[in-house]
Amino acid sequence: MAGEDALVRGFIDDLRADPRFAGLQAKYSHSEREPFAQLKVKVKAEIISFRHPAATPLVAGERAPVVDPPTLTRWLGQGGRDDAGRPVVLLDTRNAQEVEHGTFAGALTLPITRFTELPAALAPHRDALRDATVVSFCTGGIRCEKAALWMRQDGMDNVLQLDGGILGYFEQVGGQGYEGRCFVFDERVALDPQLRAQVE
């Protein structure tokens, strides 16, 4: 949603006053112009279709394990190794059009046009990922969580998700290790690591 800063923050505060939404995590960025044509509210079976019904925290009963942005930044600064010395592989769970705008340097990107294609596209890489710490990431954290849950359910216990996705990473630590911009699903098109829209 978009609006004046104080009004948006007030709305989020009101939502969090309801115990069901107390833990709501909001991501903020600013825009010089209205980034959405209108506010739409839809009821959908899945926020982003994946067709693996157990790959959601609501069914799995818990979130996929996370790595927070400061920790990932430290790992990247350690030459791409986690605290146990294992190589870190960043797995981009977004589609090819989004990746064209930017991604983490050296990330494993898959030639997919929709999220449902991820399992088949990942299959040839599974053996190479066995001895690494795999960190799945996406724009805001929905697809990378579903992907991480599915991979863990499918026998890959070495998978974490980037908590908050790329936008959360930008918000917390900036753009260390990220090349380009992050595609967003509104009229701003893509944001830089300072969460600024591209000026046309």
N, C-alpha and C positions, 0 to 999 in steps of 0.2 A: 504494500500500500504506500501511497505517497501523500504528503501534505506538509504543513508547516511543522518545524522540528518539535516545538512544545506540544502541539496537538497530537502528533504521532506518538511521542514518548508518553503522553498522558493516556492515550488509548492502550498502549502496551502495559502501562502500570495498572489500568483498570482490569485488563485481561488477567494479569498475574495475581490480582486480588482474589480471583476465583481459584480455589485449591486445585482444580483440574488443570489449570494453566500456570501454576506457581513456578514451574521450572522452565517456562517458555524461553527459548533462546532466540533473540532477535538480532538481525544483522542490519547495520545502518550504513547508508552512503548518501551523499548529497548530490543534487542535480540542479543545474541552472534553469531547467525547464521541466514541465510536467512529464515524467517518464512513461506514464501509462495513459492510454486513451480512456479507460474506465475501470472501475473496480468490478471484478467478477468473482462470484462465489459459486463453486460447483461441488456436488457430492460425487466422488469417484471411488471405485473399488480400490484403485492404486493411484498414488500421486503420480508416479512415473511407472508405466507398464514394464514389467520384467518377466512375468509369467512363471515365477518360482514362488509359490504362495508362502513357503516357510521362511523366505529371505526378507523378513521384516521383524523389527523388534516386538511388534504386537503379537506375532505368532511364536517367535523364538523365545520370548519371555525376557530377553535382555538385549542390550545394544551390542554391536560388534565392538571388540576392544579398540581403543583409540590411541592415537599419538597426538599430543597437542602441538600447535604451531611452534612454540619456543623450543620444544624438544626436537622437532623435525629440523628446525633451523640449525640447532647444535649438531645434529647428525650430518647434515649437509656440510657444515664447517669442519667436520672430522673426516672429510674425504668420502662421504657417502657411506659411513659405517655407523651402526647403532652402538649402544653402550656395551654390548657384548662382543663387539668387533665384527659382527656379521654384515655383509654388504646390504645396503638398502636399495630396493628397487621401487621406484615410484610408478604406480600403475594408473594411467589416465582412463577413467571409465566413461568419458564423454565421447560424443560422436566426432567424426573427422572434420565436419564443418566448424565445430567449436574449437577443436585443437588447432586449426589454421590460425586462429587469433592469438594463440599462445599456450604454453604449457611449461612444466618444470624442465630444466635442462636435463637431457638424458633419459627422460621418462619413457616408459614403455607405452606407446600409443597403438591403438588397434584400429584397423580399417572398417569401422562400423558406421552405419547411418542411423541406427536406432539401438537403444539400450538392450533390447531383447536379443541382439546378435552377439553380445559380449561373451557368453559361455563358449560358443563355437570358435570365436576369434581368439580366445585365450588358450584353448586346448593345445596348440602347438608350442606354447611357451611354458607349460607347467613344469616340465623336467628342469628347465633352466632356472626356475624360481624356487626350487626345492630347498636350497641352502641359503636363501636370502630372507631378509625381513621385507615383506611386501607391504607397501603403504598405498592403499587405494585412495584416489581423490577425484573430486568432481567440483562443480560450481559451488554448491552450498551445503552438501553433505548427505543428500538423499540417495543418489545413485551409488556413491562410494560405500555407504553403509549397507545397502542391499547387496552389492557385489561382495563386500567383505563377509557378510553373513553367509551368502551362498557358497563362497569359496571355502570357508571354514566348515560348513556342513558337508561339503564335497571332499573333505580330507586335507585341506590346506590349512594347517593350524598355525602357520607363520604369517598370517595376514592381519594387518591393522587398518583402520580407516583414519584419514586426516580429519580430526574433529573440526567441524565448521566449514570444511571444504576450502576451496581456493579463496573465496571472499573472506572467510574467517581468518585465513592465513594472512591475507593482505591487511585486514583490520588489526590483527595482533602484532605482526612482525614486519610488515612491508613485503617486499618482493624478492628477498634473497633466494637465489636459485631459480627464480621464475623468469621466463623469457617471453616478452610480449604482454598481451592484455588478456583479460578473462571475458569471454562472451557471456552476456546476460540476456535475459528473455524479456526485454522491454526496448523502448525507443532509444535508449542510450547505446545499444549494440554491444559495446565492450568497455570494461573498466581497466584502468592501469593500477599498479600496486598501491597508489595513493587513493584508490576508489574514485577516480575522476573519469568522467565520460570523455571520449575522444571528441575534440573540437573539430567540426567539419569546416 
